[in-house]
Amino acid sequence: MRQDLYTAEQVAGLLDLHVRTVRKYVRDGSLKAVRIGKQYRIAREDLEGFIGRPLPGPPASARRYRHIDASTVIQVDAVSPSLADRVTNMLTAAARNPDDRDEPLRLDTVYDVERGQLKVILSGGLGRTRSMLELVEKLTERRT
């Protein structure tokens, strides 16, 4: 049988109390807890008994549909500082598209001057990630 255990910090957050107050309740015996290592663990049953009502269940998912995210690291070699700046600026502008509020995108770039290497880290929905990958490809392709 699985038993939910909460830390003093989690209980403080649930009850909107300071963590010191929760620890005081544990020390004076008002709130039953088990000490594991240097921390207290409070069983869900004991917390519900303490507050005199059942805790709400896990929050219902706010999403009405399945959402898939992708995390991608792109490494581009032989990049000049000016090209790295251009690519970073273009990607940053593309990532801030206000039309895509339902599919947010996280973008980070890192440029290593000594190696001439640009890394682009993307995390977001599949559609936005795909379009950003295509943009990276177009911006960094070699022109002969």
PyMOL commands that set and color helices and strands:
alter all, ss='L'
color gray80, all
select helices_A, chain A and resi 8-15+19-27+44-51+81-95+98-100+126-140
alter helices_A, ss='H'
color red, helices_A
select strands_A, chain A and resi 5-7+34-36+39-43+69-76+105-112+117-125
alter strands_A, ss='S'
color yellow, strands_A
deselect
rebuild
show_as cartoon
